Amino acid sequence: MAVLVRLPGSLRDTVGGSGKIQARGETLGDVIADVDARYPGFAARVLDERGGLRTYVSVFIGDKDARDIGGTAARIPAGSEIMLVPAMAGGWAV
């Protein structure tokens, strides 16, 4: 099944500049692998060396945090939208 994957600016360079792409998969891991097959290097930006989600990337399947529903094993319901959100850091201390 096809799903829409929304990407932040920091990941758009890995997929040719697009802010959203279509992907296929039954689990989040399948979707990431599908994107990586078309855009090599994508998975390395999203997954750590053990294959889990990197700590600085939040992934939402619909309105649910993927970490709360199984991480890369989370099932992707038909018609879902997946959104990747990078952690924000920094700022100015007064």
PyMOL Python script that loads the backbone (N, CA, C, O; Angstrom):
from pymol import cmd

cmd.read_pdbstr("""\
ATOM      1  N   MET A   1       0.831  -1.176   0.000  1.00  0.00           N
ATOM      2  CA  MET A   1       0.000   0.000   0.000  1.00  0.00           C
ATOM      3  C   MET A   1       0.877   1.241   0.000  1.00  0.00           C
ATOM      4  O   MET A   1       1.942   1.254   0.617  1.00  0.00           O
ATOM      5  N   ALA A   2       0.443   2.259  -0.673  1.00  0.00           N
ATOM      6  CA  ALA A   2       1.201   3.509  -0.750  1.00  0.00           C
ATOM      7  C   ALA A   2       0.817   4.430   0.404  1.00  0.00           C
ATOM      8  O   ALA A   2      -0.348   4.526   0.788  1.00  0.00           O
ATOM      9  N   VAL A   3       1.824   5.101   0.940  1.00  0.00           N
ATOM     10  CA  VAL A   3       1.606   6.097   1.984  1.00  0.00           C
ATOM     11  C   VAL A   3       2.362   7.362   1.602  1.00  0.00           C
ATOM     12  O   VAL A   3       3.295   7.323   0.800  1.00  0.00           O
ATOM     13  N   LEU A   4       1.956   8.468   2.177  1.00  0.00           N
ATOM     14  CA  LEU A   4       2.632   9.737   1.951  1.00  0.00           C
ATOM     15  C   LEU A   4       3.628   9.953   3.083  1.00  0.00           C
ATOM     16  O   LEU A   4       3.282   9.837   4.258  1.00  0.00           O
ATOM     17  N   VAL A   5       4.866  10.266   2.720  1.00  0.00           N
ATOM     18  CA  VAL A   5       5.907  10.544   3.703  1.00  0.00           C
ATOM     19  C   VAL A   5       6.271  12.017   3.575  1.00  0.00           C
ATOM     20  O   VAL A   5       6.704  12.465   2.513  1.00  0.00           O
ATOM     21  N   ARG A   6       6.093  12.773   4.664  1.00  0.00           N
ATOM     22  CA  ARG A   6       6.447  14.198   4.696  1.00  0.00           C
ATOM     23  C   ARG A   6       7.827  14.338   5.338  1.00  0.00           C
ATOM     24  O   ARG A   6       8.108  13.749   6.382  1.00  0.00           O
ATOM     25  N   LEU A   7       8.675  15.130   4.688  1.00  0.00           N
ATOM     26  CA  LEU A   7      10.057  15.258   5.124  1.00  0.00           C
ATOM     27  C   LEU A   7      10.410  16.691   5.495  1.00  0.00           C
ATOM     28  O   LEU A   7       9.960  17.632   4.842  1.00  0.00           O
ATOM     29  N   PRO A   8      11.216  16.861   6.545  1.00  0.00           N
ATOM     30  CA  PRO A   8      11.680  18.199   6.905  1.00  0.00           C
ATOM     31  C   PRO A   8      12.764  18.653   5.931  1.00  0.00           C
ATOM     32  O   PRO A   8      13.308  17.845   5.178  1.00  0.00           O
ATOM     33  N   GLY A   9      13.066  19.921   5.948  1.00  0.00           N
ATOM     34  CA  GLY A   9      14.098  20.460   5.067  1.00  0.00           C
ATOM     35  C   GLY A   9      15.429  19.751   5.198  1.00  0.00           C
ATOM     36  O   GLY A   9      16.148  19.592   4.211  1.00  0.00           O
ATOM     37  N   SER A  10      15.769  19.321   6.410  1.00  0.00           N
ATOM     38  CA  SER A  10      17.061  18.677   6.636  1.00  0.00           C
ATOM     39  C   SER A  10      17.185  17.301   5.987  1.00  0.00           C
ATOM     40  O   SER A  10      18.294  16.781   5.866  1.00  0.00           O
ATOM     41  N   LEU A  11      16.077  16.705   5.572  1.00  0.00           N
ATOM     42  CA  LEU A  11      16.127  15.395   4.905  1.00  0.00           C
ATOM     43  C   LEU A  11      15.774  15.464   3.424  1.00  0.00           C
ATOM     44  O   LEU A  11      15.904  14.469   2.710  1.00  0.00           O
ATOM     45  N   ARG A  12      15.339  16.606   2.964  1.00  0.00           N
ATOM     46  CA  ARG A  12      14.910  16.715   1.565  1.00  0.00           C
ATOM     47  C   ARG A  12      16.043  16.497   0.575  1.00  0.00           C
ATOM     48  O   ARG A  12      15.817  16.011  -0.533  1.00  0.00           O
ATOM     49  N   ASP A  13      17.257  16.853   0.968  1.00  0.00           N
ATOM     50  CA  ASP A  13      18.379  16.650   0.055  1.00  0.00           C
ATOM     51  C   ASP A  13      18.610  15.173  -0.251  1.00  0.00           C
ATOM     52  O   ASP A  13      19.166  14.839  -1.296  1.00  0.00           O
ATOM     53  N   THR A  14      18.189  14.290   0.647  1.00  0.00           N
ATOM     54  CA  THR A  14      18.387  12.856   0.425  1.00  0.00           C
ATOM     55  C   THR A  14      17.395  12.282  -0.582  1.00  0.00           C
ATOM     56  O   THR A  14      17.606  11.183  -1.096  1.00  0.00           O
ATOM     57  N   VAL A  15      16.313  13.013  -0.871  1.00  0.00           N
ATOM     58  CA  VAL A  15      15.289  12.516  -1.806  1.00  0.00           C
ATOM     59  C   VAL A  15      15.108  13.449  -2.996  1.00  0.00           C
ATOM     60  O   VAL A  15      14.037  13.475  -3.603  1.00  0.00           O
ATOM     61  N   GLY A  16      16.116  14.195  -3.330  1.00  0.00           N
ATOM     62  CA  GLY A  16      16.048  15.056  -4.500  1.00  0.00           C
ATOM     63  C   GLY A  16      15.354  16.381  -4.280  1.00  0.00           C
ATOM     64  O   GLY A  16      15.009  17.058  -5.248  1.00  0.00           O
ATOM     65  N   GLY A  17      15.138  16.776  -3.028  1.00  0.00           N
ATOM     66  CA  GLY A  17      14.588  18.088  -2.731  1.00  0.00           C
ATOM     67  C   GLY A  17      13.109  18.146  -2.426  1.00  0.00           C
ATOM     68  O   GLY A  17      12.606  19.206  -2.055  1.00  0.00           O
ATOM     69  N   SER A  18      12.403  17.051  -2.567  1.00  0.00           N
ATOM     70  CA  SER A  18      10.957  17.058  -2.348  1.00  0.00           C
ATOM     71  C   SER A  18      10.606  17.037  -0.862  1.00  0.00           C
ATOM     72  O   SER A  18      11.299  16.410  -0.061  1.00  0.00           O
ATOM     73  N   GLY A  19       9.535  17.723  -0.508  1.00  0.00           N
ATOM     74  CA  GLY A  19       9.046  17.743   0.869  1.00  0.00           C
ATOM     75  C   GLY A  19       8.096  16.613   1.177  1.00  0.00           C
ATOM     76  O   GLY A  19       7.777  16.367   2.340  1.00  0.00           O
ATOM     77  N   LYS A  20       7.638  15.921   0.148  1.00  0.00           N
ATOM     78  CA  LYS A  20       6.773  14.754   0.369  1.00  0.00           C
ATOM     79  C   LYS A  20       6.957  13.778  -0.778  1.00  0.00           C
ATOM     80  O   LYS A  20       7.090  14.158  -1.941  1.00  0.00           O
ATOM     81  N   ILE A  21       6.959  12.499  -0.404  1.00  0.00           N
ATOM     82  CA  ILE A  21       7.115  11.437  -1.388  1.00  0.00           C
ATOM     83  C   ILE A  21       6.156  10.298  -1.064  1.00  0.00           C
ATOM     84  O   ILE A  21       5.687  10.172   0.068  1.00  0.00           O
ATOM     85  N   GLN A  22       5.873   9.484  -2.049  1.00  0.00           N
ATOM     86  CA  GLN A  22       5.071   8.283  -1.851  1.00  0.00           C
ATOM     87  C   GLN A  22       6.022   7.125  -1.557  1.00  0.00           C
ATOM     88  O   GLN A  22       7.117   7.048  -2.114  1.00  0.00           O
ATOM     89  N   ALA A  23       5.592   6.233  -0.680  1.00  0.00           N
ATOM     90  CA  ALA A  23       6.384   5.047  -0.370  1.00  0.00           C
ATOM     91  C   ALA A  23       5.425   3.896  -0.092  1.00  0.00           C
ATOM     92  O   ALA A  23       4.221   4.091   0.077  1.00  0.00           O
ATOM     93  N   ARG A  24       5.988   2.697  -0.049  1.00  0.00           N
ATOM     94  CA  ARG A  24       5.190   1.505   0.207  1.00  0.00           C
ATOM     95  C   ARG A  24       5.768   0.727   1.372  1.00  0.00           C
ATOM     96  O   ARG A  24       6.976   0.747   1.609  1.00  0.00           O
ATOM     97  N   GLY A  25       4.892   0.037   2.100  1.00  0.00           N
ATOM     98  CA  GLY A  25       5.339  -0.834   3.176  1.00  0.00           C
ATOM     99  C   GLY A  25       4.250  -1.105   4.175  1.00  0.00           C
ATOM    100  O   GLY A  25       3.338  -0.299   4.363  1.00  0.00           O
ATOM    101  N   GLU A  26       4.352  -2.251   4.818  1.00  0.00           N
ATOM    102  CA  GLU A  26       3.386  -2.624   5.852  1.00  0.00           C
ATOM    103  C   GLU A  26       3.806  -2.140   7.228  1.00  0.00           C
ATOM    104  O   GLU A  26       2.972  -1.952   8.113  1.00  0.00           O
ATOM    105  N   THR A  27       5.132  -1.937   7.404  1.00  0.00           N
ATOM    106  CA  THR A  27       5.654  -1.415   8.670  1.00  0.00           C
ATOM    107  C   THR A  27       6.478  -0.164   8.380  1.00  0.00           C
ATOM    108  O   THR A  27       6.820   0.115   7.231  1.00  0.00           O
ATOM    109  N   LEU A  28       6.787   0.577   9.426  1.00  0.00           N
ATOM    110  CA  LEU A  28       7.626   1.763   9.253  1.00  0.00           C
ATOM    111  C   LEU A  28       8.984   1.369   8.688  1.00  0.00           C
ATOM    112  O   LEU A  28       9.518   2.069   7.828  1.00  0.00           O
ATOM    113  N   GLY A  29       9.549   0.261   9.155  1.00  0.00           N
ATOM    114  CA  GLY A  29      10.820  -0.212   8.628  1.00  0.00           C
ATOM    115  C   GLY A  29      10.748  -0.504   7.136  1.00  0.00           C
ATOM    116  O   GLY A  29      11.684  -0.208   6.393  1.00  0.00           O
ATOM    117  N   ASP A  30       9.620  -1.092   6.695  1.00  0.00           N
ATOM    118  CA  ASP A  30       9.427  -1.360   5.261  1.00  0.00           C
ATOM    119  C   ASP A  30       9.395  -0.064   4.460  1.00  0.00           C
ATOM    120  O   ASP A  30       9.981   0.024   3.382  1.00  0.00           O
ATOM    121  N   VAL A  31       8.709   0.938   4.994  1.00  0.00           N
ATOM    122  CA  VAL A  31       8.600   2.229   4.305  1.00  0.00           C
ATOM    123  C   VAL A  31       9.979   2.875   4.188  1.00  0.00           C
ATOM    124  O   VAL A  31      10.344   3.382   3.127  1.00  0.00           O
ATOM    125  N   ILE A  32      10.741   2.856   5.279  1.00  0.00           N
ATOM    126  CA  ILE A  32      12.083   3.432   5.253  1.00  0.00           C
ATOM    127  C   ILE A  32      12.951   2.681   4.244  1.00  0.00           C
ATOM    128  O   ILE A  32      13.706   3.305   3.497  1.00  0.00           O
ATOM    129  N   ALA A  33      12.854   1.360   4.212  1.00  0.00           N
ATOM    130  CA  ALA A  33      13.630   0.558   3.253  1.00  0.00           C
ATOM    131  C   ALA A  33      13.224   0.873   1.816  1.00  0.00           C
ATOM    132  O   ALA A  33      14.075   0.910   0.927  1.00  0.00           O
ATOM    133  N   ASP A  34      11.927   1.100   1.579  1.00  0.00           N
ATOM    134  CA  ASP A  34      11.452   1.445   0.241  1.00  0.00           C
ATOM    135  C   ASP A  34      12.032   2.779  -0.208  1.00  0.00           C
ATOM    136  O   ASP A  34      12.492   2.910  -1.343  1.00  0.00           O
ATOM    137  N   VAL A  35      12.011   3.759   0.670  1.00  0.00           N
ATOM    138  CA  VAL A  35      12.582   5.070   0.329  1.00  0.00           C
ATOM    139  C   VAL A  35      14.093   4.927   0.099  1.00  0.00           C
ATOM    140  O   VAL A  35      14.634   5.504  -0.844  1.00  0.00           O
ATOM    141  N   ASP A  36      14.768   4.162   0.957  1.00  0.00           N
ATOM    142  CA  ASP A  36      16.211   3.992   0.831  1.00  0.00           C
ATOM    143  C   ASP A  36      16.588   3.262  -0.462  1.00  0.00           C
ATOM    144  O   ASP A  36      17.649   3.527  -1.027  1.00  0.00           O
ATOM    145  N   ALA A  37      15.750   2.361  -0.931  1.00  0.00           N
ATOM    146  CA  ALA A  37      16.029   1.654  -2.183  1.00  0.00           C
ATOM    147  C   ALA A  37      16.047   2.619  -3.368  1.00  0.00           C
ATOM    148  O   ALA A  37      16.809   2.441  -4.318  1.00  0.00           O
ATOM    149  N   ARG A  38      15.202   3.637  -3.296  1.00  0.00           N
ATOM    150  CA  ARG A  38      15.144   4.642  -4.369  1.00  0.00           C
ATOM    151  C   ARG A  38      16.117   5.786  -4.156  1.00  0.00           C
ATOM    152  O   ARG A  38      16.607   6.391  -5.110  1.00  0.00           O
ATOM    153  N   TYR A  39      16.390   6.075  -2.891  1.00  0.00           N
ATOM    154  CA  TYR A  39      17.275   7.182  -2.522  1.00  0.00           C
ATOM    155  C   TYR A  39      18.306   6.675  -1.517  1.00  0.00           C
ATOM    156  O   TYR A  39      18.156   6.893  -0.315  1.00  0.00           O
ATOM    157  N   PRO A  40      19.356   5.996  -2.000  1.00  0.00           N
ATOM    158  CA  PRO A  40      20.365   5.433  -1.099  1.00  0.00           C
ATOM    159  C   PRO A  40      20.927   6.486  -0.143  1.00  0.00           C
ATOM    160  O   PRO A  40      21.229   7.614  -0.531  1.00  0.00           O
ATOM    161  N   GLY A  41      21.056   6.079   1.109  1.00  0.00           N
ATOM    162  CA  GLY A  41      21.556   6.979   2.145  1.00  0.00           C
ATOM    163  C   GLY A  41      20.461   7.514   3.039  1.00  0.00           C
ATOM    164  O   GLY A  41      20.739   8.032   4.121  1.00  0.00           O
ATOM    165  N   PHE A  42      19.213   7.396   2.597  1.00  0.00           N
ATOM    166  CA  PHE A  42      18.096   7.897   3.403  1.00  0.00           C
ATOM    167  C   PHE A  42      18.033   7.185   4.750  1.00  0.00           C
ATOM    168  O   PHE A  42      17.944   7.837   5.791  1.00  0.00           O
ATOM    169  N   ALA A  43      18.078   5.854   4.740  1.00  0.00           N
ATOM    170  CA  ALA A  43      17.947   5.082   5.981  1.00  0.00           C
ATOM    171  C   ALA A  43      19.036   5.455   6.981  1.00  0.00           C
ATOM    172  O   ALA A  43      18.771   5.524   8.181  1.00  0.00           O
ATOM    173  N   ALA A  44      20.244   5.695   6.511  1.00  0.00           N
ATOM    174  CA  ALA A  44      21.340   6.046   7.411  1.00  0.00           C
ATOM    175  C   ALA A  44      21.084   7.360   8.135  1.00  0.00           C
ATOM    176  O   ALA A  44      21.606   7.578   9.228  1.00  0.00           O
ATOM    177  N   ARG A  45      20.301   8.221   7.546  1.00  0.00           N
ATOM    178  CA  ARG A  45      19.978   9.504   8.180  1.00  0.00           C
ATOM    179  C   ARG A  45      18.863   9.368   9.209  1.00  0.00           C
ATOM    180  O   ARG A  45      18.714  10.224  10.082  1.00  0.00           O
ATOM    181  N   VAL A  46      18.073   8.288   9.109  1.00  0.00           N
ATOM    182  CA  VAL A  46      16.898   8.107   9.969  1.00  0.00           C
ATOM    183  C   VAL A  46      17.105   7.009  11.008  1.00  0.00           C
ATOM    184  O   VAL A  46      16.554   7.082  12.106  1.00  0.00           O
ATOM    185  N   LEU A  47      17.894   5.996  10.668  1.00  0.00           N
ATOM    186  CA  LEU A  47      18.099   4.848  11.550  1.00  0.00           C
ATOM    187  C   LEU A  47      19.501   4.841  12.135  1.00  0.00           C
ATOM    188  O   LEU A  47      20.455   5.281  11.494  1.00  0.00           O
ATOM    189  N   ASP A  48      19.617   4.337  13.362  1.00  0.00           N
ATOM    190  CA  ASP A  48      20.938   4.216  13.988  1.00  0.00           C
ATOM    191  C   ASP A  48      21.606   2.914  13.536  1.00  0.00           C
ATOM    192  O   ASP A  48      21.062   2.181  12.711  1.00  0.00           O
ATOM    193  N   GLU A  49      22.784   2.640  14.085  1.00  0.00           N
ATOM    194  CA  GLU A  49      23.560   1.463  13.671  1.00  0.00           C
ATOM    195  C   GLU A  49      22.881   0.138  14.023  1.00  0.00           C
ATOM    196  O   GLU A  49      23.236  -0.895  13.455  1.00  0.00           O
ATOM    197  N   ARG A  50      21.917   0.141  14.942  1.00  0.00           N
ATOM    198  CA  ARG A  50      21.175  -1.072  15.298  1.00  0.00           C
ATOM    199  C   ARG A  50      19.875  -1.205  14.515  1.00  0.00           C
ATOM    200  O   ARG A  50      19.156  -2.192  14.669  1.00  0.00           O
ATOM    201  N   GLY A  51      19.569  -0.218  13.675  1.00  0.00           N
ATOM    202  CA  GLY A  51      18.346  -0.268  12.885  1.00  0.00           C
ATOM    203  C   GLY A  51      17.144   0.367  13.559  1.00  0.00           C
ATOM    204  O   GLY A  51      16.030   0.282  13.043  1.00  0.00           O
ATOM    205  N   GLY A  52      17.352   1.005  14.711  1.00  0.00           N
ATOM    206  CA  GLY A  52      16.276   1.721  15.397  1.00  0.00           C
ATOM    207  C   GLY A  52      16.245   3.176  14.953  1.00  0.00           C
ATOM    208  O   GLY A  52      17.176   3.660  14.310  1.00  0.00           O
ATOM    209  N   LEU A  53      15.179   3.857  15.297  1.00  0.00           N
ATOM    210  CA  LEU A  53      15.065   5.274  14.952  1.00  0.00           C
ATOM    211  C   LEU A  53      16.121   6.079  15.697  1.00  0.00           C
ATOM    212  O   LEU A  53      16.337   5.881  16.892  1.00  0.00           O
ATOM    213  N   ARG A  54      16.774   6.983  14.987  1.00  0.00           N
ATOM    214  CA  ARG A  54      17.766   7.851  15.627  1.00  0.00           C
ATOM    215  C   ARG A  54      17.059   8.709  16.679  1.00  0.00           C
ATOM    216  O   ARG A  54      15.899   9.086  16.509  1.00  0.00           O
ATOM    217  N   THR A  55      17.764   9.008  17.756  1.00  0.00           N
ATOM    218  CA  THR A  55      17.157   9.752  18.858  1.00  0.00           C
ATOM    219  C   THR A  55      16.742  11.159  18.465  1.00  0.00           C
ATOM    220  O   THR A  55      15.825  11.722  19.064  1.00  0.00           O
ATOM    221  N   TYR A  56      17.396  11.730  17.480  1.00  0.00           N
ATOM    222  CA  TYR A  56      17.090  13.105  17.098  1.00  0.00           C
ATOM    223  C   TYR A  56      16.061  13.217  15.974  1.00  0.00           C
ATOM    224  O   TYR A  56      15.849  14.303  15.436  1.00  0.00           O
ATOM    225  N   VAL A  57      15.425  12.110  15.618  1.00  0.00           N
ATOM    226  CA  VAL A  57      14.367  12.136  14.602  1.00  0.00           C
ATOM    227  C   VAL A  57      13.100  11.561  15.217  1.00  0.00           C
ATOM    228  O   VAL A  57      13.088  10.417  15.672  1.00  0.00           O
ATOM    229  N   SER A  58      12.040  12.348  15.230  1.00  0.00           N
ATOM    230  CA  SER A  58      10.736  11.853  15.653  1.00  0.00           C
ATOM    231  C   SER A  58       9.950  11.486  14.406  1.00  0.00           C
ATOM    232  O   SER A  58      10.002  12.188  13.396  1.00  0.00           O
ATOM    233  N   VAL A  59       9.226  10.384  14.486  1.00  0.00           N
ATOM    234  CA  VAL A  59       8.428   9.929  13.354  1.00  0.00           C
ATOM    235  C   VAL A  59       6.997   9.744  13.838  1.00  0.00           C
ATOM    236  O   VAL A  59       6.742   9.085  14.846  1.00  0.00           O
ATOM    237  N   PHE A  60       6.076  10.340  13.100  1.00  0.00           N
ATOM    238  CA  PHE A  60       4.662  10.214  13.430  1.00  0.00           C
ATOM    239  C   PHE A  60       3.946   9.469  12.322  1.00  0.00           C
ATOM    240  O   PHE A  60       4.128   9.757  11.139  1.00  0.00           O
ATOM    241  N   ILE A  61       3.135   8.514  12.719  1.00  0.00           N
ATOM    242  CA  ILE A  61       2.273   7.786  11.793  1.00  0.00           C
ATOM    243  C   ILE A  61       0.872   8.296  12.111  1.00  0.00           C
ATOM    244  O   ILE A  61       0.282   7.932  13.128  1.00  0.00           O
ATOM    245  N   GLY A  62       0.350   9.140  11.230  1.00  0.00           N
ATOM    246  CA  GLY A  62      -0.870   9.861  11.583  1.00  0.00           C
ATOM    247  C   GLY A  62      -0.528  10.781  12.735  1.00  0.00           C
ATOM    248  O   GLY A  62       0.407  11.577  12.637  1.00  0.00           O
ATOM    249  N   ASP A  63      -1.274  10.685  13.829  1.00  0.00           N
ATOM    250  CA  ASP A  63      -0.998  11.526  14.994  1.00  0.00           C
ATOM    251  C   ASP A  63      -0.294  10.766  16.114  1.00  0.00           C
ATOM    252  O   ASP A  63      -0.206  11.259  17.238  1.00  0.00           O
ATOM    253  N   LYS A  64       0.211   9.559  15.812  1.00  0.00           N
ATOM    254  CA  LYS A  64       0.860   8.738  16.835  1.00  0.00           C
ATOM    255  C   LYS A  64       2.370   8.720  16.651  1.00  0.00           C
ATOM    256  O   LYS A  64       2.876   8.570  15.539  1.00  0.00           O
ATOM    257  N   ASP A  65       3.080   8.875  17.768  1.00  0.00           N
ATOM    258  CA  ASP A  65       4.534   8.783  17.753  1.00  0.00           C
ATOM    259  C   ASP A  65       4.917   7.326  17.491  1.00  0.00           C
ATOM    260  O   ASP A  65       4.493   6.435  18.226  1.00  0.00           O
ATOM    261  N   ALA A  66       5.704   7.080  16.463  1.00  0.00           N
ATOM    262  CA  ALA A  66       6.069   5.707  16.084  1.00  0.00           C
ATOM    263  C   ALA A  66       6.743   4.964  17.226  1.00  0.00           C
ATOM    264  O   ALA A  66       6.575   3.750  17.344  1.00  0.00           O
ATOM    265  N   ARG A  67       7.497   5.651  18.065  1.00  0.00           N
ATOM    266  CA  ARG A  67       8.163   4.982  19.188  1.00  0.00           C
ATOM    267  C   ARG A  67       7.149   4.387  20.163  1.00  0.00           C
ATOM    268  O   ARG A  67       7.426   3.371  20.800  1.00  0.00           O
ATOM    269  N   ASP A  68       5.994   5.005  20.281  1.00  0.00           N
ATOM    270  CA  ASP A  68       4.968   4.528  21.200  1.00  0.00           C
ATOM    271  C   ASP A  68       4.193   3.333  20.658  1.00  0.00           C
ATOM    272  O   ASP A  68       3.490   2.660  21.412  1.00  0.00           O
ATOM    273  N   ILE A  69       4.311   3.062  19.369  1.00  0.00           N
ATOM    274  CA  ILE A  69       3.523   1.976  18.770  1.00  0.00           C
ATOM    275  C   ILE A  69       4.395   0.931  18.067  1.00  0.00           C
ATOM    276  O   ILE A  69       3.924   0.220  17.179  1.00  0.00           O
ATOM    277  N   GLY A  70       5.664   0.843  18.466  1.00  0.00           N
ATOM    278  CA  GLY A  70       6.501  -0.230  17.941  1.00  0.00           C
ATOM    279  C   GLY A  70       7.741   0.178  17.187  1.00  0.00           C
ATOM    280  O   GLY A  70       8.468  -0.692  16.709  1.00  0.00           O
ATOM    281  N   GLY A  71       8.017   1.461  17.058  1.00  0.00           N
ATOM    282  CA  GLY A  71       9.210   1.900  16.343  1.00  0.00           C
ATOM    283  C   GLY A  71       9.177   1.477  14.885  1.00  0.00           C
ATOM    284  O   GLY A  71       8.175   1.682  14.200  1.00  0.00           O
ATOM    285  N   THR A  72      10.257   0.894  14.409  1.00  0.00           N
ATOM    286  CA  THR A  72      10.300   0.490  13.004  1.00  0.00           C
ATOM    287  C   THR A  72       9.377  -0.686  12.708  1.00  0.00           C
ATOM    288  O   THR A  72       9.079  -0.959  11.546  1.00  0.00           O
ATOM    289  N   ALA A  73       8.922  -1.384  13.746  1.00  0.00           N
ATOM    290  CA  ALA A  73       7.976  -2.495  13.560  1.00  0.00           C
ATOM    291  C   ALA A  73       6.525  -2.017  13.541  1.00  0.00           C
ATOM    292  O   ALA A  73       5.616  -2.818  13.322  1.00  0.00           O
ATOM    293  N   ALA A  74       6.295  -0.717  13.769  1.00  0.00           N
ATOM    294  CA  ALA A  74       4.927  -0.178  13.796  1.00  0.00           C
ATOM    295  C   ALA A  74       4.226  -0.443  12.466  1.00  0.00           C
ATOM    296  O   ALA A  74       4.786  -0.204  11.397  1.00  0.00           O
ATOM    297  N   ARG A  75       3.011  -0.934  12.548  1.00  0.00           N
ATOM    298  CA  ARG A  75       2.207  -1.200  11.353  1.00  0.00           C
ATOM    299  C   ARG A  75       1.719   0.123  10.777  1.00  0.00           C
ATOM    300  O   ARG A  75       1.435   1.070  11.510  1.00  0.00           O
ATOM    301  N   ILE A  76       1.626   0.168   9.457  1.00  0.00           N
ATOM    302  CA  ILE A  76       1.179   1.371   8.763  1.00  0.00           C
ATOM    303  C   ILE A  76      -0.228   1.124   8.224  1.00  0.00           C
ATOM    304  O   ILE A  76      -0.395   0.361   7.272  1.00  0.00           O
ATOM    305  N   PRO A  77      -1.244   1.756   8.817  1.00  0.00           N
ATOM    306  CA  PRO A  77      -2.604   1.587   8.312  1.00  0.00           C
ATOM    307  C   PRO A  77      -2.747   2.163   6.900  1.00  0.00           C
ATOM    308  O   PRO A  77      -2.050   3.109   6.533  1.00  0.00           O
ATOM    309  N   ALA A  78      -3.636   1.594   6.135  1.00  0.00           N
ATOM    310  CA  ALA A  78      -3.894   2.074   4.771  1.00  0.00           C
ATOM    311  C   ALA A  78      -4.217   3.563   4.795  1.00  0.00           C
ATOM    312  O   ALA A  78      -4.958   4.037   5.657  1.00  0.00           O
ATOM    313  N   GLY A  79      -3.658   4.284   3.846  1.00  0.00           N
ATOM    314  CA  GLY A  79      -3.940   5.712   3.716  1.00  0.00           C
ATOM    315  C   GLY A  79      -3.247   6.593   4.730  1.00  0.00           C
ATOM    316  O   GLY A  79      -3.567   7.777   4.837  1.00  0.00           O
ATOM    317  N   SER A  80      -2.309   6.046   5.472  1.00  0.00           N
ATOM    318  CA  SER A  80      -1.621   6.827   6.499  1.00  0.00           C
ATOM    319  C   SER A  80      -0.695   7.872   5.900  1.00  0.00           C
ATOM    320  O   SER A  80      -0.290   7.796   4.740  1.00  0.00           O
ATOM    321  N   GLU A  81      -0.380   8.838   6.727  1.00  0.00           N
ATOM    322  CA  GLU A  81       0.621   9.835   6.403  1.00  0.00           C
ATOM    323  C   GLU A  81       1.702   9.724   7.462  1.00  0.00           C
ATOM    324  O   GLU A  81       1.413   9.691   8.658  1.00  0.00           O
ATOM    325  N   ILE A  82       2.940   9.668   7.018  1.00  0.00           N
ATOM    326  CA  ILE A  82       4.080   9.572   7.920  1.00  0.00           C
ATOM    327  C   ILE A  82       4.829  10.898   7.866  1.00  0.00           C
ATOM    328  O   ILE A  82       5.100  11.431   6.790  1.00  0.00           O
ATOM    329  N   MET A  83       5.159  11.417   9.040  1.00  0.00           N
ATOM    330  CA  MET A  83       5.871  12.688   9.091  1.00  0.00           C
ATOM    331  C   MET A  83       7.143  12.507   9.918  1.00  0.00           C
ATOM    332  O   MET A  83       7.091  12.018  11.046  1.00  0.00           O
ATOM    333  N   LEU A  84       8.266  12.896   9.361  1.00  0.00           N
ATOM    334  CA  LEU A  84       9.540  12.881  10.066  1.00  0.00           C
ATOM    335  C   LEU A  84       9.824  14.289  10.554  1.00  0.00           C
ATOM    336  O   LEU A  84       9.708  15.257   9.802  1.00  0.00           O
ATOM    337  N   VAL A  85      10.200  14.395  11.832  1.00  0.00           N
ATOM    338  CA  VAL A  85      10.438  15.701  12.434  1.00  0.00           C
ATOM    339  C   VAL A  85      11.789  15.653  13.162  1.00  0.00           C
ATOM    340  O   VAL A  85      11.962  14.851  14.080  1.00  0.00           O
ATOM    341  N   PRO A  86      12.737  16.494  12.767  1.00  0.00           N
ATOM    342  CA  PRO A  86      14.029  16.493  13.448  1.00  0.00           C
ATOM    343  C   PRO A  86      13.910  17.191  14.806  1.00  0.00           C
ATOM    344  O   PRO A  86      13.093  18.093  14.991  1.00  0.00           O
ATOM    345  N   ALA A  87      14.738  16.756  15.739  1.00  0.00           N
ATOM    346  CA  ALA A  87      14.782  17.415  17.050  1.00  0.00           C
ATOM    347  C   ALA A  87      15.364  18.805  16.874  1.00  0.00           C
ATOM    348  O   ALA A  87      16.237  19.020  16.033  1.00  0.00           O
ATOM    349  N   MET A  88      14.891  19.721  17.649  1.00  0.00           N
ATOM    350  CA  MET A  88      15.385  21.092  17.603  1.00  0.00           C
ATOM    351  C   MET A  88      16.269  21.283  18.838  1.00  0.00           C
ATOM    352  O   MET A  88      15.933  20.833  19.933  1.00  0.00           O
ATOM    353  N   ALA A  89      17.390  21.952  18.643  1.00  0.00           N
ATOM    354  CA  ALA A  89      18.297  22.215  19.742  1.00  0.00           C
ATOM    355  C   ALA A  89      18.907  23.587  19.559  1.00  0.00           C
ATOM    356  O   ALA A  89      18.811  24.202  18.497  1.00  0.00           O
ATOM    357  N   GLY A  90      19.518  24.036  20.591  1.00  0.00           N
ATOM    358  CA  GLY A  90      20.187  25.323  20.519  1.00  0.00           C
ATOM    359  C   GLY A  90      19.342  26.422  21.121  1.00  0.00           C
ATOM    360  O   GLY A  90      18.405  26.165  21.876  1.00  0.00           O
ATOM    361  N   GLY A  91      19.675  27.616  20.788  1.00  0.00           N
ATOM    362  CA  GLY A  91      18.940  28.746  21.343  1.00  0.00           C
ATOM    363  C   GLY A  91      19.889  29.725  21.985  1.00  0.00           C
ATOM    364  O   GLY A  91      21.106  29.621  21.831  1.00  0.00           O
ATOM    365  N   TRP A  92      19.352  30.641  22.679  1.00  0.00           N
ATOM    366  CA  TRP A  92      20.133  31.708  23.277  1.00  0.00           C
ATOM    367  C   TRP A  92      19.803  31.806  24.747  1.00  0.00           C
ATOM    368  O   TRP A  92      18.636  31.938  25.115  1.00  0.00           O
ATOM    369  N   ALA A  93      20.795  31.744  25.576  1.00  0.00           N
ATOM    370  CA  ALA A  93      20.597  31.879  27.026  1.00  0.00           C
ATOM    371  C   ALA A  93      20.860  33.317  27.414  1.00  0.00           C
ATOM    372  O   ALA A  93      21.805  33.943  26.934  1.00  0.00           O
ATOM    373  N   VAL A  94      20.027  33.825  28.275  1.00  0.00           N
ATOM    374  CA  VAL A  94      20.170  35.197  28.722  1.00  0.00           C
ATOM    375  C   VAL A  94      20.716  35.234  30.111  1.00  0.00           C
ATOM    376  O   VAL A  94      20.910  36.314  30.670  1.00  0.00           O
TER     377      VAL A  94
END
""", "prot")
cmd.dss("prot")
cmd.show_as("cartoon", "prot")
cmd.util.cbc("prot")
cmd.orient("prot")
